[in-house]
Amino acid sequence: MQGKLHLIKLSVGTEDLSGLEQWQKGQRLLHGREHGLHITRMWPKRESELLSGGSIYWVIKGAIQARQRLVRFDEIIGDDGIRRCGFVLDPEIIATTMATRRPFQGWRYLAGNEAPKDMPKSRASEPDLPDDMEQHLADLGLL
């Protein structure tokens, strides 16, 4: 995903990649949606750059672990009358190599050269390493 502009967001309350997938699938079924939706207060000023192949990268337990392609941004007006931004997400969640991140509020832009690489599809059938070991290897730049 080099050269593109992305977003990065904490997946609060998510314990692992499977938890993110299950939660989003449940939300899509509950609301009858084809795509994932994340609602936030702020609208990205760099919308056109993000929609030119950008993704949202999810931080789970202190490390980027996955991404989803950004499809579009929808205006959402809440019951309180406040305009919000709905990040419409491709339902496919793509595992990435781990990259540590400190906690932060809201979402941030992420330059393509700072985004971790997608996990090779060939590794999908490999058993998961314990989180602390995978995190340590990522810190060393080995994952």
Secondary structure, DSSP 8 states (H G I E B T S, - for coil): -TTSEEEEEE-TT--SHHHHHHHHHHHHHHHT-SSEEEEES---TTHHHHTTT-EEEEEETTEEEEEEEEEEEEEEE-TTS-EEEEEEE-S--EEEEEEE----SSEEEEEGGGS--B--GGGTTS----HHHHHHHHHTT--
